[in-house]
């Protein structure tokens, strides 16, 4: 038992002049911070892949506002030490010694290739060639054809290979290990140069953590002494050396024209060096000069990646930080789950979702003082990551899925203590899924699979799951389905895919089957949140660039379309909350604020739906000023994770306190500052 005053806040929230609501702010959601291990940027597709310490791999769309598109969940006790893009193909490698080629549609391994030399610490690509450095000192070369083909291994070196980088021409390859930087000839597999680093302490090894190969045969290395050293790759000699960090320098990144290099590490400061021309003895020489410092993290920075003017950084503190140089700005993205972290039920139960466990809390009431009570904590079997989970609106059925299994339970919150009993379901269609959603009456459940199929079940009074239909979405949605919403009446199912498609299916009473109802015109950006009005049956969709549209599913026409922000929005909209008392009001939530959008002008006759020409449909969708609106900021906060109606006049907001994340982290590097004791 935890007193509500310690864990939850309640205050009046004015969403508009007519309607006021109670806002419950929940601050007891404390997910475990999962540090970032490595990054890989795909310049052609403008995608950023990053891995975390739990071996999960996140794919972010960074073409505009950074948006997490999909997550590949890691197996327990696995690791991902390196990521690379080879064209549109994503490869990962780790301590298992395998290079894994991922299918980004199904989020499953497409190929696994075992290499020589045990654990893999690093990878790099050039053209169709992939190189992987291993624990036992082998540099493995693979080539991408229809699939990844192993070619050969270079001469074995002493000690592990911790980092590697191809020269821009692809003719040479530089590697870093303990006390040594080597330059290899890719054609014959022999080491051309072996360059030894000077030790700061005679008995303490110097570890080369990161390496970059610049044009002009210049090799840059970052080591455990905090130095950045520039080498002449043609002569095998050191040209410049700078003390860039007060502890281990762990990562490097260079810009496209190789005139700026960024370095960071255990000291959580990102420093940049600029290639500068200067006069010396009547000669013009170029030197690397320290230019900019950025204090963006609280703990070790382990990965850096560049996209034009944007610098991506991540490390132990688990935040993905996107910073720019002109103008100088930065945005932090907390380590949230890809899907919504919470759900609420009709009997005031709050389901909180973590990576591999679930919590159910009984919320108090604003009408009388009640204590907040934690009813259940359920761990997944073998600590597998949960791909999705849901609690039925009546609070009686709890369901979760991992990559390998799906479980359903009957939950009785009235017992003291609460009772959880497994439900045995033997039908083959009841299999692991990416999304699961119940109908409002809790009598139907929809399982959305990675393959694009949607299996529909009817829940009987005896808690049996009877399979009634499978919807095949491949013809309409060509990529992964990342958003699902269902109308309260249970007749409309809306699915959104990362191919920018939004498609609605409708339940036909005569045939008792679900059939495609409407496909909204494709927009230039994917949807980030959507919801269907409970009374008016209008679908509201928020897009990545801040576009908000409303579409009437019965009259088949657009009723509202507006661009919320003229510029690129700071953060994607994560939740759309609709007020049943006022159909002209939209409550939106991103990671930093809750705000409302209200129609000012009544909707005029919109364009018809799919029955008309595509040009008519796209006209209203792409128009930025279809309707006038007013915007009001309701609340600003850090790390907002969830927003939903609890009752007609009560809204639940889940916020992650920044202190709760920091408390779970190891102590950072201690640096004595001038003027302190």
Secondary structure, DSSP 8 states (H G I E B T S, - for coil): -B-HHHHEEEEEEESSSS-EEEEEEE---------EEEEEEETTTTEEEEEETTS-EEEEE-SSS-EEEEEE---TT----EEEEETTEEEEE-TT-EEEEEETTTTEEEEEEE-SSSSEEEEEEETTEEEEEETTS-EEEEEESSSEEEEEE----SS---EEEE-TTSSEEEEE-BSEEEEEETTT--EEEEEE---SSTTS--BEEEEEEETTTEEEEEETTSEEEEEETTTTEEEEEEE--SS-EEEEEE-TTS-EEEEEESS--EEEEEEEEEEETTEEEEEEEEEEEE---SS-EEEEEEETTEEEEEETT--EEEEEETTEEEEEE----SS-SEEE-TTSEEEEE-SSEEEEEE---SSS---BEEEEEEE-GGG--EEEEEE-TTS-EEEEEESS-EEEEEEESSSSS-EEEE-----TT----SEEEE-TTSSEEEEE-TTSEEEEEEE-TTS-EEEEEEEE-TTT--S-EEEEEE-TTS-EEEEEETTS-EEEEEEETTTTEEEEEEEE---SS-EEEEEE-TTT-EEEEEETTSEEEEEETTTTEEEEEEES-SS--SS---EEEE-TT-TTEEEEE-SSEEEEEEE-S------B-TTS-HHHHHHHHH-SBSS-EEEEEEEE-SSEEEEEEEETTEEEEEE--HHHHHHTS--------TT--
